[in-house]
Amino acid sequence: MKFICLFIPRRPNLASSSFTVYTAKELVQITMNLFNSLTDFEPYDLVDVTTHKVRISIKIR
């Protein structure tokens, strides 16, 4: 994404869509930061539910 942004002007054309390559780049970076933050710390339980005969457990490691 950084390489593609080198060839695209920073100022978007106001007549075109407001979703630009720079917006996509920022969205990808934010999403990657979110996923990285989930695994940076020690493992934890996201969901741990037990009923009569069913147990659902989702752990982040």
Buried (B, 14 or more C-beta within 10 A) or exposed (E): EEEEBEEEEEEBEEEEEEEBEBEEBEEEEEEEEEEEEEEEEEEEEEEEEEEEEEEEEEEEE
